[in-house]
Amino acid sequence: MLLRNLPIDEQRLLIRAQLAADIPAVPELIAFLRRLGDRLGMQVVSDPLALEVDLPEDMGRGVHVHLNWAESGADIYTWEKFGYLSLSVHTCKVFNDWEVIREFVDCFRVVEYQLGWAAWGEPHSPFRKPSNL
């Protein structure tokens, strides 16, 4: 069977952002991923995984939080020194990207963001800031 003939609705969304406030603590990041999964109708299949890392050469601290859903999962990456936070959602279930974007922007007090996304069979789009959000 060719990949293009698989009966799945794969969808990806990546949001890269700079925040107006401090990076939220790990429990807040986990809570956001749980709320997002509930809102999108995803089924959590494991406990979240959170890794906190001191980056080399005075680059600050970073965090990676992952939550598995039956339909795939979502990841948050942070870089405290730069107020950077990104969300990556990858599913085998169609979801409303704008709903995710609004939830993310509202929850994390985003100053600036860039987007990238793709549906099954489409190339990943370049990052851009939509004018209608």
Secondary structure, 3 states (H helix, E strand, C coil): CCHHHCCCCCEEEEEEEEECCCCCCHHHHHHHHHHHHHHHCCCECCCCEEEEEECCCCCCEEEEEEEEECCEEEEEEEEHHHCEEEEEEEECCCCCHHHHHHHHHHHHCEEEEEEEEEECCCCCCCCECCCCC
